[in-house]
Amino acid sequence: MSYHDVLAQDRRLLILQGLAEAEGYALRETVLARLLEAQGEQIGHVRLRSQLEWLRDALLIDLDQSADPWLAKITRRGLDVAAGKTRVAGVARPLPED
């Protein structure tokens, strides 16, 4: 697995965890970008959108692309992945609580 693969998997998990904690389980992509930056994950607009599309295609989020910025909402399956209850190839597994 390459360095870029590891980063992508970690970013996807962070996105899911952010959505899982959000009121209404939904956030705009601009807020997701700030959440990633707060975790030390610098990500550009195009790369963030590609990660959101990947998560949508994996059925982990619903994605409203009708407006700009996009709105992402986590699915039940996505909630399970964010909590570590379900594993999906391409998404990092959360670390256990201390």
MOGI-V928260 format. One record per helix or strand of 2 or more residues. SS is the DSSP state (H for helix, E for strand). FROM is the first residue (numbers start at 1). LEN is the number of residues. If there is no record, write none. Layout:
BEGIN
SS,FROM,LEN ; SS,FROM,LEN
END
This chain:
BEGIN
H,3,19 ; H,23,3 ; E,26,3 ; H,29,10 ; H,45,13 ; E,61,4 ; E,71,4 ; H,76,7
END
